[in-house]
Amino acid sequence: MKKIGILLFVFAMALTSCNKDDDNQDPLIGSWEMKEIDVNEVYTELLTFKSDQTGVIIITYKYDTDPEEIDNYVFGWTTSGNLLEIDMMSVKTSFSYAISGNKLTLSQNGDSFIYTRK
């Protein structure tokens, strides 16, 4: 019985320490997807924010019967308050952002883009 109690204690400590790490993690970290479907086309953006403040965007575009096109771009990112700055190919672009549940909204110049956490 004593061994089971020790194992449960160690397991509980491991879970507690994981939760503390998660509390300090930026909520942007992870993958977010936006998909637009029209009559003959499908456009998808998959944004992945990494903890080292780098990221990858994968853009997939499919029109009618044409072959699917896929582009990959690497970027750097920083945040300050509700502002997100993305540095891609030496071009810096700023967005205001908000996270609500599993939705990320990026806004710029009156346009909003809504992504869903993957």
Secondary structure, 3 states (H helix, E strand, C coil): CHHHHHHHHHHHHHHHHHHHHHHHCCCCCEEEEEEEECCCEEEEEEEEECCCCEEEEEEEEEECCCCCEEEEEEEEEEEECCEEEEEECCEEEEEEEEEECCEEEEEECCEEEEEEEC
